[in-house]
Amino acid sequence: MITVTVYSTGDGCPWCVRTCSCLRLAGIPFTLIDLSASANAPAREFVTDDLGYSAAPVVVVDQEPQHHWSGFRPDLIQQLSNRIEAIS
């Protein structure tokens, strides 16, 4: 099973909202982590220090280094949807 995690800066981020909506429309389940919450400092460090991103949303698939991106990427969400369909 493929796991998807979306690191977001909250409802004020239009790209984060669009990414989550697009994932839902594609039927892709995901875990949402709000980077703006003070308790999520380790998640912020992971996104910025480990992955090297400075903008949200950040989408991580299966915790694999080659399967993550930043920003609203409907093209990559479609590729992910195709990948999930192929293994189902």
Secondary structure as a PSIPRED ss2 file (coil, helix, strand):
# PSIPRED VFORMAT (PSIPRED V4.0)

   1 M C   1.000  0.000  0.000
   2 I C   1.000  0.000  0.000
   3 T C   1.000  0.000  0.000
   4 V E   0.000  0.000  1.000
   5 T E   0.000  0.000  1.000
   6 V E   0.000  0.000  1.000
   7 Y E   0.000  0.000  1.000
   8 S E   0.000  0.000  1.000
   9 T C   1.000  0.000  0.000
  10 G C   1.000  0.000  0.000
  11 D C   1.000  0.000  0.000
  12 G C   1.000  0.000  0.000
  13 C C   1.000  0.000  0.000
  14 P H   0.000  1.000  0.000
  15 W H   0.000  1.000  0.000
  16 C H   0.000  1.000  0.000
  17 V H   0.000  1.000  0.000
  18 R H   0.000  1.000  0.000
  19 T H   0.000  1.000  0.000
  20 C H   0.000  1.000  0.000
  21 S H   0.000  1.000  0.000
  22 C H   0.000  1.000  0.000
  23 L H   0.000  1.000  0.000
  24 R H   0.000  1.000  0.000
  25 L H   0.000  1.000  0.000
  26 A C   1.000  0.000  0.000
  27 G C   1.000  0.000  0.000
  28 I C   1.000  0.000  0.000
  29 P C   1.000  0.000  0.000
  30 F C   1.000  0.000  0.000
  31 T E   0.000  0.000  1.000
  32 L E   0.000  0.000  1.000
  33 I E   0.000  0.000  1.000
  34 D E   0.000  0.000  1.000
  35 L C   1.000  0.000  0.000
  36 S C   1.000  0.000  0.000
  37 A C   1.000  0.000  0.000
  38 S H   0.000  1.000  0.000
  39 A H   0.000  1.000  0.000
  40 N H   0.000  1.000  0.000
  41 A H   0.000  1.000  0.000
  42 P H   0.000  1.000  0.000
  43 A H   0.000  1.000  0.000
  44 R H   0.000  1.000  0.000
  45 E H   0.000  1.000  0.000
  46 F H   0.000  1.000  0.000
  47 V H   0.000  1.000  0.000
  48 T H   0.000  1.000  0.000
  49 D H   0.000  1.000  0.000
  50 D H   0.000  1.000  0.000
  51 L C   1.000  0.000  0.000
  52 G C   1.000  0.000  0.000
  53 Y C   1.000  0.000  0.000
  54 S C   1.000  0.000  0.000
  55 A C   1.000  0.000  0.000
  56 A C   1.000  0.000  0.000
  57 P C   1.000  0.000  0.000
  58 V E   0.000  0.000  1.000
  59 V E   0.000  0.000  1.000
  60 V E   0.000  0.000  1.000
  61 V E   0.000  0.000  1.000
  62 D C   1.000  0.000  0.000
  63 Q C   1.000  0.000  0.000
  64 E C   1.000  0.000  0.000
  65 P C   1.000  0.000  0.000
  66 Q C   1.000  0.000  0.000
  67 H C   1.000  0.000  0.000
  68 H E   0.000  0.000  1.000
  69 W E   0.000  0.000  1.000
  70 S E   0.000  0.000  1.000
  71 G C   1.000  0.000  0.000
  72 F C   1.000  0.000  0.000
  73 R C   1.000  0.000  0.000
  74 P H   0.000  1.000  0.000
  75 D H   0.000  1.000  0.000
  76 L H   0.000  1.000  0.000
  77 I H   0.000  1.000  0.000
  78 Q H   0.000  1.000  0.000
  79 Q H   0.000  1.000  0.000
  80 L H   0.000  1.000  0.000
  81 S H   0.000  1.000  0.000
  82 N H   0.000  1.000  0.000
  83 R H   0.000  1.000  0.000
  84 I H   0.000  1.000  0.000
  85 E H   0.000  1.000  0.000
  86 A H   0.000  1.000  0.000
  87 I H   0.000  1.000  0.000
  88 S C   1.000  0.000  0.000
